[in-house]
Amino acid sequence: MTPAPLAARLRIPSGPLFFPVTAYGPDGAVDLDTYRLHVRRGVEAGAAAVFACCGTGEFHALTPEEFEGCVRAAVEAAEGRVPVVAGAGYGTALAVRYARLAERAGADGLLAMPPYLVRAAQEGLLRHYRELAAATSLPVIVYQRDNAVFTPETVVELARTEGIIGFKDGLGDLDLMQRIVSAVRTEVPGDFLYFNGLPTAELTQLAYRGIGITLYSSAAFCFAPEIALACHTAFRTGDDATANRLIDGFYRPFVELRDKGRGYAVSLVKAAVRMRGLDVGEVRPPLHEPGGDHVKQLARLIERGQALLEEDR
């Protein structure tokens, strides 16, 4: 664990938030050497934080032992230069187990994934995340998506909970998010963090910025850090012309391609990492690899994104 508080390190990031893919070898086992290289390259390329073993990192496909090994490898590769946040999820007991493994591996914080399968009431969700936050000394970011959707009143209670420092939105309901931000600002003054956690978040970040949410996850940084950095700089400096050019020419077409296959938010990213020269292996089932024509379209999109950067020089 690095000594500086996680919230302070994330509040004004110097670059995109990096969600590395998990590398597998030819036999399907986790390849920690390649994973360390992937993380190290991301940090050196300008990532402000590493979110290890989260959605893009196939948290769902890792055993507890593999998870701990990957988190430890990410911490080693980051070398304290940026914080490392690890995923934690499933039911409360397993989420607590993963949280403790992440703490033992040296993580700086947790991204709390939705509970497995069940659609719980607000009271149950609040109890789940409070028990998770109390289980370790690691600060927690709660991830809203799928079966974990919160009312503004519940997020106020989360913000009042010791150890919970932020809220990541993967739902995309901006009306709800505005009400959440407003309620927490009114009831719990302070520096509670918010993140745009939609897949390919750059596409929607101008809208999120409009309600004061400046932090976002970047899966594109895994395979096109130069494009992701340029877009992040454009958002940070208010250069909407550059942001819109990258959105129109790269991010929107990428999202349209991503939406052609279930699970492409992970498998398409992993294919792109391999395309850029790092063999991180294929996704594990139940995800599947993108089709050949989609891979060709992906290659053309990356070329197009790089050409857009050349136009700016």
GUVO-776579 format. One record per residue (C-alpha): z negated, x negated, y negated; residue in one letter. Coordinates in steps of 0.001 Angstrom, whole numbers, always signed. Layout:
% residues N
[node [Z,X,Y],a]
...
% end
This chain:
% residues 313
[node [+0,+0,+0],m]
[node [+828,-1213,-3479],t]
[node [-2057,-1081,-5973],p]
[node [-426,+931,-8768],a]
[node [-819,+4717,-8432],p]
[node [+2244,+6344,-6918],l]
[node [+2549,+9025,-9602],a]
[node [+2700,+6439,-12364],a]
[node [+5378,+4456,-10517],r]
[node [+7543,+7520,-9913],l]
[node [+7171,+9197,-13293],r]
[node [+9912,+7270,-15081],i]
[node [+12055,+5715,-12363],p]
[node [+14309,+2788,-13163],s]
[node [+16884,+3963,-10646],g]
[node [+17643,+6596,-8016],p]
[node [+15131,+7624,-5368],l]
[node [+16489,+6177,-2118],f]
[node [+16371,+8158,+1151],f]
[node [+17598,+5674,+3774],p]
[node [+19168,+6756,+7033],v]
[node [+17462,+5628,+10232],t]
[node [+19444,+3003,+12138],a]
[node [+20053,+3273,+15880],y]
[node [+21548,+649,+18167],g]
[node [+24288,+1135,+20785],p]
[node [+21676,+2306,+23305],d]
[node [+20414,+4969,+20906],g]
[node [+17076,+3246,+20253],a]
[node [+15830,+2627,+16741],v]
[node [+17272,-612,+15350],d]
[node [+14530,-1937,+13070],l]
[node [+16419,-5066,+12016],d]
[node [+19362,-3030,+10710],t]
[node [+16976,-526,+9161],y]
[node [+15159,-3295,+7278],r]
[node [+18503,-4590,+6023],l]
[node [+19519,-1102,+4881],h]
[node [+16247,-632,+2997],v]
[node [+16331,-4157,+1533],r]
[node [+19871,-3676,+252],r]
[node [+18875,-387,-1362],g]
[node [+15916,-1926,-3144],v]
[node [+18016,-4849,-4326],e]
[node [+20719,-2438,-5516],a]
[node [+18259,-763,-7879],g]
[node [+16358,+1963,-6027],a]
[node [+13153,+3037,-7767],a]
[node [+11457,+4145,-4541],a]
[node [+12120,+4360,-810],v]
[node [+11533,+7689,+965],f]
[node [+11430,+6630,+4604],a]
[node [+11860,+8926,+7603],c]
[node [+12465,+12061,+5575],c]
[node [+15365,+14510,+5913],g]
[node [+18199,+12002,+5555],t]
[node [+16224,+9647,+7793],g]
[node [+16143,+12186,+10652],e]
[node [+12374,+12697,+10636],f]
[node [+12867,+15522,+13126],h]
[node [+14434,+13150,+15701],a]
[node [+11782,+10396,+15691],l]
[node [+8849,+10013,+18030],t]
[node [+5503,+9186,+16395],p]
[node [+5836,+5591,+17592],e]
[node [+9362,+5268,+16178],e]
[node [+8214,+6853,+12933],f]
[node [+5377,+4381,+12467],e]
[node [+7673,+1465,+13256],g]
[node [+10261,+2612,+10715],c]
[node [+7708,+3184,+7967],v]
[node [+6220,-247,+8572],r]
[node [+9710,-1789,+8507],a]
[node [+10469,-34,+5205],a]
[node [+7226,-1346,+3706],v]
[node [+8094,-4864,+4881],e]
[node [+11597,-4641,+3444],a]
[node [+10427,-3242,+101],a]
[node [+7893,-6079,-255],e]
[node [+5915,-4117,-2835],g]
[node [+8804,-4101,-5299],r]
[node [+9041,-304,-5137],v]
[node [+6788,+2322,-3525],p]
[node [+7477,+3622,-23],v]
[node [+6924,+7329,+640],v]
[node [+6999,+8606,+4232],a]
[node [+7774,+12042,+5608],g]
[node [+5118,+14160,+7360],a]
[node [+5661,+17512,+8976],g]
[node [+5475,+20028,+11850],y]
[node [+2235,+21993,+12348],g]
[node [-931,+20941,+10571],t]
[node [-2327,+18790,+13398],a]
[node [+924,+16871,+13870],l]
[node [+1501,+16571,+10116],a]
[node [-1945,+15001,+9816],v]
[node [-1123,+12641,+12697],r]
[node [+2109,+11508,+11017],y]
[node [+264,+11118,+7714],a]
[node [-2292,+8822,+9318],r]
[node [+448,+6808,+11021],l]
[node [+2172,+6416,+7638],a]
[node [-1076,+5273,+6036],e]
[node [-1635,+2755,+8842],r]
[node [+1918,+1466,+8380],a]
[node [+1270,+770,+4688],g]
[node [+3066,+3683,+2976],a]
[node [+2240,+4517,-632],d]
[node [+2545,+8276,-292],g]
[node [+3762,+11259,+1714],l]
[node [+6572,+13775,+1386],l]
[node [+5199,+16871,+3120],a]
[node [+7996,+18617,+4991],m]
[node [+7844,+22366,+5768],p]
[node [+5651,+23449,+8700],p]
[node [+7556,+23839,+11942],y]
[node [+9368,+27169,+12459],l]
[node [+6763,+29710,+11323],v]
[node [+7063,+31767,+8158],r]
[node [+3525,+31666,+6866],a]
[node [+1861,+33609,+4071],a]
[node [+904,+31817,+876],q]
[node [-2724,+31524,+2015],e]
[node [-1686,+29726,+5190],g]
[node [+704,+27400,+3404],l]
[node [-1964,+26454,+883],l]
[node [-4470,+25711,+3645],r]
[node [-1874,+23624,+5525],h]
[node [-1076,+21363,+2555],y]
[node [-4700,+21067,+1500],r]
[node [-5691,+19892,+4984],e]
[node [-2818,+17414,+4949],l]
[node [-3839,+16083,+1525],a]
[node [-7444,+15668,+2674],a]
[node [-6512,+13787,+5851],a]
[node [-5651,+10443,+4217],t]
[node [-5940,+8588,+934],s]
[node [-2174,+8882,+402],l]
[node [-897,+11046,-2467],p]
[node [+1248,+13974,-1340],v]
[node [+4473,+15520,-2651],i]
[node [+5032,+19042,-1287],v]
[node [+8618,+19904,-299],y]
[node [+9772,+23490,-913],q]
[node [+12646,+24536,+1341],r]
[node [+13569,+26781,+4262],d]
[node [+10365,+28458,+5495],n]
[node [+8073,+26894,+2873],a]
[node [+8703,+28821,-357],v]
[node [+5915,+29130,-2892],f]
[node [+4884,+31491,-5658],t]
[node [+3991,+29994,-9038],p]
[node [+361,+30919,-8369],e]
[node [+317,+28918,-5137],t]
[node [+1865,+25872,-6805],v]
[node [-853,+26074,-9457],v]
[node [-3406,+25834,-6643],e]
[node [-1490,+22939,-5071],l]
[node [-1521,+21143,-8428],a]
[node [-5298,+21635,-8580],r]
[node [-5726,+20078,-5133],t]
[node [-6963,+16505,-5046],e]
[node [-4293,+14239,-3618],g]
[node [-1286,+16470,-4307],i]
[node [+735,+14895,-7113],i]
[node [+4104,+16619,-7051],g]
[node [+6492,+19310,-5889],f]
[node [+10013,+18804,-4599],k]
[node [+12437,+21747,-4665],d]
[node [+15064,+22103,-1969],g]
[node [+15531,+25849,-2473],l]
[node [+17628,+25882,-5636],g]
[node [+16170,+28983,-7296],d]
[node [+16031,+27823,-10911],l]
[node [+14379,+31036,-12098],d]
[node [+11518,+30416,-9651],l]
[node [+11324,+26747,-10593],m]
[node [+11127,+27557,-14301],q]
[node [+8254,+29945,-13616],r]
[node [+6518,+27329,-11450],i]
[node [+6852,+24633,-14124],v]
[node [+5613,+27025,-16797],s]
[node [+2641,+28248,-14749],a]
[node [+1460,+24751,-13825],v]
[node [+1946,+23514,-17395],r]
[node [-205,+26404,-18630],t]
[node [-2930,+26374,-15976],e]
[node [-3161,+22697,-14958],v]
[node [-2261,+20506,-17937],p]
[node [-1357,+17015,-16843],g]
[node [+1430,+15044,-15271],d]
[node [+2321,+16967,-12122],f]
[node [+5655,+15650,-10835],l]
[node [+8743,+17716,-10001],y]
[node [+11800,+16667,-8018],f]
[node [+15231,+18157,-7468],n]
[node [+15476,+17950,-3687],g]
[node [+18705,+19821,-3045],l]
[node [+21260,+18055,-826],p]
[node [+23476,+15867,-3033],t]
[node [+21104,+16560,-5909],a]
[node [+23365,+14944,-8498],e]
[node [+25569,+18052,-8429],l]
[node [+22755,+20239,-9797],t]
[node [+20761,+17687,-11774],q]
[node [+22075,+18690,-15198],l]
[node [+20718,+22193,-14548],a]
[node [+17365,+20863,-13328],y]
[node [+17156,+18558,-16323],r]
[node [+17430,+21673,-18475],g]
[node [+14031,+22881,-17214],i]
[node [+12473,+19453,-17547],g]
[node [+12942,+18098,-14002],i]
[node [+14297,+14565,-14239],t]
[node [+13431,+13190,-10768],l]
[node [+15844,+13762,-7901],y]
[node [+16661,+12462,-4443],s]
[node [+19943,+10644,-3916],s]
[node [+21458,+10554,-447],a]
[node [+24673,+9184,-1970],a]
[node [+22744,+6039,-2909],f]
[node [+22684,+5204,+836],c]
[node [+26410,+4514,+893],f]
[node [+27592,+4346,-2725],a]
[node [+24760,+2814,-4758],p]
[node [+27118,+1823,-7560],e]
[node [+28207,+5457,-8044],i]
[node [+24651,+6787,-7737],a]
[node [+23367,+4226,-10254],l]
[node [+26087,+5082,-12759],a]
[node [+25275,+8763,-12440],c]
[node [+21534,+8136,-12764],h]
[node [+22113,+6089,-15908],t]
[node [+24280,+8863,-17336],a]
[node [+21560,+11450,-16715],f]
[node [+18857,+9192,-18146],r]
[node [+20753,+8334,-21329],t]
[node [+22222,+11788,-21939],g]
[node [+25766,+10598,-21297],d]
[node [+26933,+13987,-20054],d]
[node [+30600,+13032,-20318],a]
[node [+30175,+10345,-17656],t]
[node [+27910,+12564,-15568],a]
[node [+30462,+15375,-15630],n]
[node [+33305,+13010,-14764],r]
[node [+31409,+11800,-11693],l]
[node [+30405,+15338,-10753],i]
[node [+33960,+16634,-11067],d]
[node [+35665,+13715,-9365],g]
[node [+33142,+12693,-6694],f]
[node [+30023,+14809,-6219],y]
[node [+31563,+18290,-6192],r]
[node [+34316,+17286,-3716],p]
[node [+31686,+15530,-1599],f]
[node [+29564,+18683,-1497],v]
[node [+32601,+20760,-567],e]
[node [+33279,+18368,+2318],l]
[node [+29606,+18305,+3280],r]
[node [+29586,+22081,+3538],d]
[node [+32351,+22046,+6165],k]
[node [+29922,+21068,+8927],g]
[node [+26356,+21958,+9843],r]
[node [+24136,+18929,+9531],g]
[node [+26688,+17024,+7464],y]
[node [+24024,+16416,+4798],a]
[node [+22827,+13739,+7230],v]
[node [+25721,+12879,+9547],s]
[node [+28302,+12564,+6762],l]
[node [+25993,+10211,+4866],v]
[node [+25441,+8143,+7989],k]
[node [+29191,+7957,+8616],a]
[node [+29653,+6743,+5041],a]
[node [+27028,+4004,+5500],v]
[node [+28961,+2774,+8548],r]
[node [+32187,+2996,+6576],m]
[node [+30718,+698,+3932],r]
[node [+30038,-1978,+6545],g]
[node [+26553,-1421,+7979],l]
[node [+26448,-143,+11563],d]
[node [+23500,+2246,+11549],v]
[node [+24687,+4107,+14628],g]
[node [+25337,+7807,+15057],e]
[node [+23001,+10729,+14437],v]
[node [+20801,+11956,+17241],r]
[node [+21211,+15441,+18675],p]
[node [+21035,+18240,+17764],p]
[node [+23056,+16839,+14837],l]
[node [+26653,+15821,+15512],h]
[node [+29138,+13384,+14066],e]
[node [+31757,+14553,+11504],p]
[node [+35290,+15146,+12729],g]
[node [+38028,+12547,+12302],g]
[node [+39831,+14370,+9489],d]
[node [+36562,+14803,+7619],h]
[node [+35869,+11081,+7945],v]
[node [+39299,+10345,+6430],k]
[node [+38549,+12702,+3552],q]
[node [+35208,+10934,+3096],l]
[node [+36924,+7541,+2818],a]
[node [+39266,+8876,+147],r]
[node [+36338,+10358,-1776],l]
[node [+34490,+7052,-1847],i]
[node [+37632,+5335,-3120],e]
[node [+37981,+8024,-5769],r]
[node [+34371,+7547,-6876],g]
[node [+34853,+3816,-7220],q]
[node [+38054,+4375,-9203],a]
[node [+36113,+6601,-11591],l]
[node [+33714,+3722,-12251],l]
[node [+36651,+1437,-12998],e]
[node [+37900,+3918,-15574],e]
[node [+34591,+3572,-17436],d]
[node [+34903,-208,-17772],r]
% end
